[in-house]
């Protein structure tokens, strides 16, 4: 999942974006009982792995990327093993303390970061179909949005997949569908929490990544996909993209201002250049 060869390529603003993970989970776990303590430890393992992944993606040349990648993967694996065992052995106790939803959320996040997409979706489906699992707003936002985060990762992988002749192997239609669904799922996650919540900001930035991939797809379909629609109209594609990009940009620029003037300006400028926003849709 974490390919160090791709990190340097991410320095080029015109390559597809597999978004930097910014989730540092805070499940609000209280109490000193053993299952709550174990869940806190699993949360700490996940956060440590996420921090390592952040460091690698921010500046892959500043650290030993191979070693850091291995440590991050080990952290996610340990989190998954810990929380899976905890759910198996302490499900009733977790449910009684309204922590079962948080445990499943952490499990799904770990499966996602390990690239176990089918397992992560199965965990999400289990939580969403259960009537007796309490989800706090942050948990619900993650559960509602996780399929969108996965779909953007899958689209990114497809856009970079080449055959022995260095030609794309996935169709324009299947990649575009994943990216459109990614934006829809991320919107669902945003709707689960009020504006101003940290997870709202994270999901808003995640939409920028999905929109960047979609923009690359229709601007250079021959590089990133095969079997583009015939006849192909970049103007029509741009109009459809803008229907999603304009509201997403408005939310993003509002949310990111909470980071402070200097950081918000830098983030808006960075994404503005890559998306051509807001002028691209005026």
Secondary structure, 3 states (H helix, E strand, C coil): CCCHHHHHHCCCCCCCCCCCCCCCCCCCCCCCCHHHHHHHHHHHHHHHHHHHHHHHHHCCCCCCHHHHHHHHHHHHHHHHHHHHHHHHHHHHHHHHCCCHHHHHHHHHHHHHHCCCHHHHHHHHHHHHHCCCCCCCHHHHHHHHHHHHHHHHHHHHHHHHCECCCCCECCEHHHHHHHHHHHHHHHHHHHHCCCCCCHHHHHHHHHHHHHHHHHHHHHHCHHHHCECCCCCCCHHHHHHHHHHHHHHHHHHHHHHHHHHCHHHHHHHHHHHHHHHCCCHHHC
